[in-house]
Amino acid sequence: MSMKDHLARVAEEKEHEQPLDTATAVFRRVIGAPGLPERIDADFGGLPPATAHHTPRAA
């Protein structure tokens, strides 16, 4: 890979870091909100019982 191509790739990666950092900060703030699991359960009915999940196994 040429130096020009390498620098172009690094520049592109840096351009994507800021939006990703912002999204990560927002996600952490949201999941840290008090009462969030209870609100999700109330709005969406919670997770199904563990026995409802059946993963077939090879013989």
PDB file of N, CA, C and O in Angstrom:
ATOM      1  N   MET A   1       0.847  -1.172   0.000  1.00  0.00           N
ATOM      2  CA  MET A   1       0.000   0.000   0.000  1.00  0.00           C
ATOM      3  C   MET A   1       0.896   1.239   0.000  1.00  0.00           C
ATOM      4  O   MET A   1       1.861   1.325   0.760  1.00  0.00           O
ATOM      5  N   SER A   2       0.569   2.165  -0.838  1.00  0.00           N
ATOM      6  CA  SER A   2       1.367   3.387  -0.918  1.00  0.00           C
ATOM      7  C   SER A   2       1.092   4.267   0.303  1.00  0.00           C
ATOM      8  O   SER A   2       0.072   4.115   0.975  1.00  0.00           O
ATOM      9  N   MET A   3       2.008   5.177   0.574  1.00  0.00           N
ATOM     10  CA  MET A   3       1.838   6.104   1.689  1.00  0.00           C
ATOM     11  C   MET A   3       0.585   6.945   1.481  1.00  0.00           C
ATOM     12  O   MET A   3      -0.140   7.225   2.435  1.00  0.00           O
ATOM     13  N   LYS A   4       0.325   7.351   0.234  1.00  0.00           N
ATOM     14  CA  LYS A   4      -0.854   8.155  -0.071  1.00  0.00           C
ATOM     15  C   LYS A   4      -2.127   7.381   0.281  1.00  0.00           C
ATOM     16  O   LYS A   4      -3.044   7.928   0.894  1.00  0.00           O
ATOM     17  N   ASP A   5      -2.176   6.107  -0.112  1.00  0.00           N
ATOM     18  CA  ASP A   5      -3.345   5.282   0.196  1.00  0.00           C
ATOM     19  C   ASP A   5      -3.486   5.055   1.698  1.00  0.00           C
ATOM     20  O   ASP A   5      -4.591   5.085   2.239  1.00  0.00           O
ATOM     21  N   HIS A   6      -2.364   4.831   2.358  1.00  0.00           N
ATOM     22  CA  HIS A   6      -2.389   4.630   3.803  1.00  0.00           C
ATOM     23  C   HIS A   6      -2.927   5.870   4.508  1.00  0.00           C
ATOM     24  O   HIS A   6      -3.787   5.759   5.381  1.00  0.00           O
ATOM     25  N   LEU A   7      -2.436   7.034   4.143  1.00  0.00           N
ATOM     26  CA  LEU A   7      -2.897   8.275   4.768  1.00  0.00           C
ATOM     27  C   LEU A   7      -4.371   8.542   4.465  1.00  0.00           C
ATOM     28  O   LEU A   7      -5.100   9.056   5.313  1.00  0.00           O
ATOM     29  N   ALA A   8      -4.800   8.197   3.276  1.00  0.00           N
ATOM     30  CA  ALA A   8      -6.218   8.364   2.935  1.00  0.00           C
ATOM     31  C   ALA A   8      -7.075   7.462   3.817  1.00  0.00           C
ATOM     32  O   ALA A   8      -8.136   7.869   4.290  1.00  0.00           O
ATOM     33  N   ARG A   9      -6.609   6.241   4.031  1.00  0.00           N
ATOM     34  CA  ARG A   9      -7.356   5.306   4.885  1.00  0.00           C
ATOM     35  C   ARG A   9      -7.406   5.812   6.329  1.00  0.00           C
ATOM     36  O   ARG A   9      -8.460   5.769   6.963  1.00  0.00           O
ATOM     37  N   VAL A  10      -6.278   6.289   6.850  1.00  0.00           N
ATOM     38  CA  VAL A  10      -6.229   6.821   8.213  1.00  0.00           C
ATOM     39  C   VAL A  10      -7.160   8.026   8.343  1.00  0.00           C
ATOM     40  O   VAL A  10      -7.878   8.148   9.335  1.00  0.00           O
ATOM     41  N   ALA A  11      -7.153   8.898   7.369  1.00  0.00           N
ATOM     42  CA  ALA A  11      -8.027  10.071   7.400  1.00  0.00           C
ATOM     43  C   ALA A  11      -9.496   9.658   7.413  1.00  0.00           C
ATOM     44  O   ALA A  11     -10.304  10.243   8.135  1.00  0.00           O
ATOM     45  N   GLU A  12      -9.837   8.658   6.619  1.00  0.00           N
ATOM     46  CA  GLU A  12     -11.215   8.179   6.579  1.00  0.00           C
ATOM     47  C   GLU A  12     -11.623   7.578   7.926  1.00  0.00           C
ATOM     48  O   GLU A  12     -12.732   7.814   8.407  1.00  0.00           O
ATOM     49  N   GLU A  13     -10.726   6.804   8.527  1.00  0.00           N
ATOM     50  CA  GLU A  13     -11.013   6.219   9.841  1.00  0.00           C
ATOM     51  C   GLU A  13     -11.229   7.307  10.883  1.00  0.00           C
ATOM     52  O   GLU A  13     -12.132   7.198  11.712  1.00  0.00           O
ATOM     53  N   LYS A  14     -10.418   8.347  10.852  1.00  0.00           N
ATOM     54  CA  LYS A  14     -10.544   9.448  11.810  1.00  0.00           C
ATOM     55  C   LYS A  14     -11.877  10.173  11.632  1.00  0.00           C
ATOM     56  O   LYS A  14     -12.481  10.609  12.611  1.00  0.00           O
ATOM     57  N   GLU A  15     -12.336  10.303  10.390  1.00  0.00           N
ATOM     58  CA  GLU A  15     -13.620  10.955  10.136  1.00  0.00           C
ATOM     59  C   GLU A  15     -14.769  10.178  10.768  1.00  0.00           C
ATOM     60  O   GLU A  15     -15.768  10.774  11.173  1.00  0.00           O
ATOM     61  N   HIS A  16     -14.640   8.860  10.856  1.00  0.00           N
ATOM     62  CA  HIS A  16     -15.693   8.018  11.407  1.00  0.00           C
ATOM     63  C   HIS A  16     -15.630   7.928  12.934  1.00  0.00           C
ATOM     64  O   HIS A  16     -16.621   7.573  13.572  1.00  0.00           O
ATOM     65  N   GLU A  17     -14.484   8.243  13.520  1.00  0.00           N
ATOM     66  CA  GLU A  17     -14.328   8.124  14.963  1.00  0.00           C
ATOM     67  C   GLU A  17     -15.221   9.077  15.738  1.00  0.00           C
ATOM     68  O   GLU A  17     -15.820   8.672  16.735  1.00  0.00           O
ATOM     69  N   GLN A  18     -15.330  10.322  15.318  1.00  0.00           N
ATOM     70  CA  GLN A  18     -16.110  11.304  16.069  1.00  0.00           C
ATOM     71  C   GLN A  18     -17.583  10.909  16.152  1.00  0.00           C
ATOM     72  O   GLN A  18     -18.132  10.905  17.254  1.00  0.00           O
ATOM     73  N   PRO A  19     -18.256  10.575  15.039  1.00  0.00           N
ATOM     74  CA  PRO A  19     -19.646  10.146  15.167  1.00  0.00           C
ATOM     75  C   PRO A  19     -19.797   8.890  16.028  1.00  0.00           C
ATOM     76  O   PRO A  19     -20.768   8.762  16.774  1.00  0.00           O
ATOM     77  N   LEU A  20     -18.853   7.976  15.928  1.00  0.00           N
ATOM     78  CA  LEU A  20     -18.911   6.763  16.734  1.00  0.00           C
ATOM     79  C   LEU A  20     -18.734   7.095  18.214  1.00  0.00           C
ATOM     80  O   LEU A  20     -19.441   6.547  19.060  1.00  0.00           O
ATOM     81  N   ASP A  21     -17.805   7.979  18.529  1.00  0.00           N
ATOM     82  CA  ASP A  21     -17.607   8.394  19.918  1.00  0.00           C
ATOM     83  C   ASP A  21     -18.866   9.061  20.469  1.00  0.00           C
ATOM     84  O   ASP A  21     -19.257   8.821  21.612  1.00  0.00           O
ATOM     85  N   THR A  22     -19.493   9.896  19.649  1.00  0.00           N
ATOM     86  CA  THR A  22     -20.732  10.559  20.071  1.00  0.00           C
ATOM     87  C   THR A  22     -21.843   9.549  20.295  1.00  0.00           C
ATOM     88  O   THR A  22     -22.554   9.621  21.296  1.00  0.00           O
ATOM     89  N   ALA A  23     -21.998   8.614  19.377  1.00  0.00           N
ATOM     90  CA  ALA A  23     -23.039   7.597  19.514  1.00  0.00           C
ATOM     91  C   ALA A  23     -22.790   6.730  20.743  1.00  0.00           C
ATOM     92  O   ALA A  23     -23.734   6.368  21.446  1.00  0.00           O
ATOM     93  N   THR A  24     -21.536   6.397  21.007  1.00  0.00           N
ATOM     94  CA  THR A  24     -21.206   5.593  22.184  1.00  0.00           C
ATOM     95  C   THR A  24     -21.560   6.343  23.460  1.00  0.00           C
ATOM     96  O   THR A  24     -22.118   5.753  24.385  1.00  0.00           O
ATOM     97  N   ALA A  25     -21.250   7.616  23.526  1.00  0.00           N
ATOM     98  CA  ALA A  25     -21.574   8.412  24.712  1.00  0.00           C
ATOM     99  C   ALA A  25     -23.081   8.489  24.931  1.00  0.00           C
ATOM    100  O   ALA A  25     -23.550   8.373  26.064  1.00  0.00           O
ATOM    101  N   VAL A  26     -23.836   8.685  23.861  1.00  0.00           N
ATOM    102  CA  VAL A  26     -25.300   8.748  23.978  1.00  0.00           C
ATOM    103  C   VAL A  26     -25.844   7.401  24.430  1.00  0.00           C
ATOM    104  O   VAL A  26     -26.703   7.348  25.311  1.00  0.00           O
ATOM    105  N   PHE A  27     -25.359   6.313  23.843  1.00  0.00           N
ATOM    106  CA  PHE A  27     -25.818   4.977  24.220  1.00  0.00           C
ATOM    107  C   PHE A  27     -25.550   4.719  25.695  1.00  0.00           C
ATOM    108  O   PHE A  27     -26.426   4.221  26.402  1.00  0.00           O
ATOM    109  N   ARG A  28     -24.358   5.049  26.169  1.00  0.00           N
ATOM    110  CA  ARG A  28     -24.032   4.831  27.586  1.00  0.00           C
ATOM    111  C   ARG A  28     -24.923   5.671  28.490  1.00  0.00           C
ATOM    112  O   ARG A  28     -25.328   5.210  29.557  1.00  0.00           O
ATOM    113  N   ARG A  29     -25.232   6.885  28.080  1.00  0.00           N
ATOM    114  CA  ARG A  29     -26.109   7.737  28.880  1.00  0.00           C
ATOM    115  C   ARG A  29     -27.512   7.149  28.937  1.00  0.00           C
ATOM    116  O   ARG A  29     -28.147   7.157  29.992  1.00  0.00           O
ATOM    117  N   VAL A  30     -27.995   6.643  27.818  1.00  0.00           N
ATOM    118  CA  VAL A  30     -29.344   6.076  27.763  1.00  0.00           C
ATOM    119  C   VAL A  30     -29.434   4.805  28.602  1.00  0.00           C
ATOM    120  O   VAL A  30     -30.364   4.658  29.396  1.00  0.00           O
ATOM    121  N   ILE A  31     -28.484   3.886  28.440  1.00  0.00           N
ATOM    122  CA  ILE A  31     -28.586   2.627  29.182  1.00  0.00           C
ATOM    123  C   ILE A  31     -28.336   2.821  30.673  1.00  0.00           C
ATOM    124  O   ILE A  31     -28.670   1.948  31.474  1.00  0.00           O
ATOM    125  N   GLY A  32     -27.757   3.945  31.051  1.00  0.00           N
ATOM    126  CA  GLY A  32     -27.524   4.226  32.458  1.00  0.00           C
ATOM    127  C   GLY A  32     -28.690   4.936  33.130  1.00  0.00           C
ATOM    128  O   GLY A  32     -28.640   5.218  34.327  1.00  0.00           O
ATOM    129  N   ALA A  33     -29.739   5.226  32.366  1.00  0.00           N
ATOM    130  CA  ALA A  33     -30.886   5.944  32.917  1.00  0.00           C
ATOM    131  C   ALA A  33     -31.590   5.089  33.968  1.00  0.00           C
ATOM    132  O   ALA A  33     -31.868   3.915  33.724  1.00  0.00           O
ATOM    133  N   PRO A  34     -31.881   5.667  35.131  1.00  0.00           N
ATOM    134  CA  PRO A  34     -32.579   4.910  36.166  1.00  0.00           C
ATOM    135  C   PRO A  34     -33.935   4.406  35.663  1.00  0.00           C
ATOM    136  O   PRO A  34     -34.676   5.135  35.003  1.00  0.00           O
ATOM    137  N   GLY A  35     -34.242   3.166  35.980  1.00  0.00           N
ATOM    138  CA  GLY A  35     -35.534   2.601  35.627  1.00  0.00           C
ATOM    139  C   GLY A  35     -35.673   2.155  34.188  1.00  0.00           C
ATOM    140  O   GLY A  35     -36.762   1.757  33.775  1.00  0.00           O
ATOM    141  N   LEU A  36     -34.601   2.209  33.409  1.00  0.00           N
ATOM    142  CA  LEU A  36     -34.705   1.852  31.993  1.00  0.00           C
ATOM    143  C   LEU A  36     -35.187   0.423  31.773  1.00  0.00           C
ATOM    144  O   LEU A  36     -36.097   0.219  30.969  1.00  0.00           O
ATOM    145  N   PRO A  37     -34.616  -0.581  32.453  1.00  0.00           N
ATOM    146  CA  PRO A  37     -35.115  -1.950  32.219  1.00  0.00           C
ATOM    147  C   PRO A  37     -36.607  -2.092  32.514  1.00  0.00           C
ATOM    148  O   PRO A  37     -37.322  -2.783  31.788  1.00  0.00           O
ATOM    149  N   GLU A  38     -37.071  -1.448  33.565  1.00  0.00           N
ATOM    150  CA  GLU A  38     -38.495  -1.515  33.909  1.00  0.00           C
ATOM    151  C   GLU A  38     -39.358  -0.858  32.840  1.00  0.00           C
ATOM    152  O   GLU A  38     -40.432  -1.362  32.511  1.00  0.00           O
ATOM    153  N   ARG A  39     -38.896   0.258  32.298  1.00  0.00           N
ATOM    154  CA  ARG A  39     -39.669   0.935  31.241  1.00  0.00           C
ATOM    155  C   ARG A  39     -39.710   0.085  29.983  1.00  0.00           C
ATOM    156  O   ARG A  39     -40.742   0.012  29.316  1.00  0.00           O
ATOM    157  N   ILE A  40     -38.593  -0.562  29.651  1.00  0.00           N
ATOM    158  CA  ILE A  40     -38.572  -1.429  28.472  1.00  0.00           C
ATOM    159  C   ILE A  40     -39.523  -2.595  28.672  1.00  0.00           C
ATOM    160  O   ILE A  40     -40.284  -2.942  27.769  1.00  0.00           O
ATOM    161  N   ASP A  41     -39.484  -3.207  29.864  1.00  0.00           N
ATOM    162  CA  ASP A  41     -40.404  -4.310  30.153  1.00  0.00           C
ATOM    163  C   ASP A  41     -41.855  -3.854  30.056  1.00  0.00           C
ATOM    164  O   ASP A  41     -42.693  -4.569  29.507  1.00  0.00           O
ATOM    165  N   ALA A  42     -42.156  -2.679  30.578  1.00  0.00           N
ATOM    166  CA  ALA A  42     -43.525  -2.170  30.537  1.00  0.00           C
ATOM    167  C   ALA A  42     -43.975  -1.899  29.103  1.00  0.00           C
ATOM    168  O   ALA A  42     -45.116  -2.188  28.743  1.00  0.00           O
ATOM    169  N   ASP A  43     -43.088  -1.349  28.293  1.00  0.00           N
ATOM    170  CA  ASP A  43     -43.454  -0.998  26.917  1.00  0.00           C
ATOM    171  C   ASP A  43     -43.451  -2.194  25.967  1.00  0.00           C
ATOM    172  O   ASP A  43     -44.242  -2.245  25.025  1.00  0.00           O
ATOM    173  N   PHE A  44     -42.559  -3.153  26.216  1.00  0.00           N
ATOM    174  CA  PHE A  44     -42.387  -4.241  25.258  1.00  0.00           C
ATOM    175  C   PHE A  44     -42.657  -5.624  25.833  1.00  0.00           C
ATOM    176  O   PHE A  44     -42.491  -6.624  25.135  1.00  0.00           O
ATOM    177  N   GLY A  45     -43.064  -5.696  27.073  1.00  0.00           N
ATOM    178  CA  GLY A  45     -43.431  -6.976  27.654  1.00  0.00           C
ATOM    179  C   GLY A  45     -42.274  -7.800  28.181  1.00  0.00           C
ATOM    180  O   GLY A  45     -42.476  -8.949  28.575  1.00  0.00           O
ATOM    181  N   GLY A  46     -41.088  -7.263  28.201  1.00  0.00           N
ATOM    182  CA  GLY A  46     -39.950  -7.989  28.748  1.00  0.00           C
ATOM    183  C   GLY A  46     -39.482  -9.113  27.840  1.00  0.00           C
ATOM    184  O   GLY A  46     -39.983  -9.300  26.731  1.00  0.00           O
ATOM    185  N   LEU A  47     -38.518  -9.847  28.340  1.00  0.00           N
ATOM    186  CA  LEU A  47     -37.972 -10.965  27.585  1.00  0.00           C
ATOM    187  C   LEU A  47     -38.839 -12.204  27.787  1.00  0.00           C
ATOM    188  O   LEU A  47     -39.453 -12.358  28.843  1.00  0.00           O
ATOM    189  N   PRO A  48     -38.897 -13.079  26.805  1.00  0.00           N
ATOM    190  CA  PRO A  48     -39.632 -14.333  26.999  1.00  0.00           C
ATOM    191  C   PRO A  48     -38.892 -15.201  28.013  1.00  0.00           C
ATOM    192  O   PRO A  48     -37.696 -15.011  28.232  1.00  0.00           O
ATOM    193  N   PRO A  49     -39.582 -16.139  28.627  1.00  0.00           N
ATOM    194  CA  PRO A  49     -38.908 -17.020  29.584  1.00  0.00           C
ATOM    195  C   PRO A  49     -37.756 -17.762  28.903  1.00  0.00           C
ATOM    196  O   PRO A  49     -37.812 -18.048  27.706  1.00  0.00           O
ATOM    197  N   ALA A  50     -36.731 -18.064  29.663  1.00  0.00           N
ATOM    198  CA  ALA A  50     -35.548 -18.733  29.113  1.00  0.00           C
ATOM    199  C   ALA A  50     -35.908 -20.064  28.479  1.00  0.00           C
ATOM    200  O   ALA A  50     -35.253 -20.484  27.525  1.00  0.00           O
ATOM    201  N   THR A  51     -36.929 -20.734  28.984  1.00  0.00           N
ATOM    202  CA  THR A  51     -37.314 -22.035  28.424  1.00  0.00           C
ATOM    203  C   THR A  51     -37.943 -21.897  27.045  1.00  0.00           C
ATOM    204  O   THR A  51     -38.052 -22.886  26.320  1.00  0.00           O
ATOM    205  N   ALA A  52     -38.354 -20.701  26.673  1.00  0.00           N
ATOM    206  CA  ALA A  52     -38.967 -20.486  25.366  1.00  0.00           C
ATOM    207  C   ALA A  52     -37.934 -20.543  24.247  1.00  0.00           C
ATOM    208  O   ALA A  52     -38.282 -20.745  23.084  1.00  0.00           O
ATOM    209  N   HIS A  53     -36.673 -20.366  24.599  1.00  0.00           N
ATOM    210  CA  HIS A  53     -35.620 -20.412  23.599  1.00  0.00           C
ATOM    211  C   HIS A  53     -35.115 -21.844  23.476  1.00  0.00           C
ATOM    212  O   HIS A  53     -34.632 -22.420  24.450  1.00  0.00           O
ATOM    213  N   HIS A  54     -35.223 -22.401  22.319  1.00  0.00           N
ATOM    214  CA  HIS A  54     -34.739 -23.755  22.101  1.00  0.00           C
ATOM    215  C   HIS A  54     -33.754 -23.738  20.943  1.00  0.00           C
ATOM    216  O   HIS A  54     -34.090 -23.371  19.817  1.00  0.00           O
ATOM    217  N   THR A  55     -32.559 -24.136  21.244  1.00  0.00           N
ATOM    218  CA  THR A  55     -31.534 -24.198  20.204  1.00  0.00           C
ATOM    219  C   THR A  55     -31.290 -25.676  19.899  1.00  0.00           C
ATOM    220  O   THR A  55     -30.833 -26.419  20.768  1.00  0.00           O
ATOM    221  N   PRO A  56     -31.590 -26.105  18.674  1.00  0.00           N
ATOM    222  CA  PRO A  56     -31.367 -27.504  18.327  1.00  0.00           C
ATOM    223  C   PRO A  56     -29.876 -27.850  18.448  1.00  0.00           C
ATOM    224  O   PRO A  56     -29.006 -27.026  18.163  1.00  0.00           O
ATOM    225  N   ARG A  57     -29.614 -29.052  18.867  1.00  0.00           N
ATOM    226  CA  ARG A  57     -28.233 -29.511  18.986  1.00  0.00           C
ATOM    227  C   ARG A  57     -27.997 -30.647  18.003  1.00  0.00           C
ATOM    228  O   ARG A  57     -28.905 -31.407  17.666  1.00  0.00           O
ATOM    229  N   ALA A  58     -26.786 -30.735  17.566  1.00  0.00           N
ATOM    230  CA  ALA A  58     -26.416 -31.830  16.672  1.00  0.00           C
ATOM    231  C   ALA A  58     -26.417 -33.135  17.452  1.00  0.00           C
ATOM    232  O   ALA A  58     -26.123 -33.142  18.647  1.00  0.00           O
ATOM    233  N   ALA A  59     -26.742 -34.225  16.797  1.00  0.00           N
ATOM    234  CA  ALA A  59     -26.791 -35.528  17.471  1.00  0.00           C
ATOM    235  C   ALA A  59     -25.425 -36.011  17.829  1.00  0.00           C
ATOM    236  O   ALA A  59     -25.282 -37.091  18.403  1.00  0.00           O
TER     237      ALA A  59
END
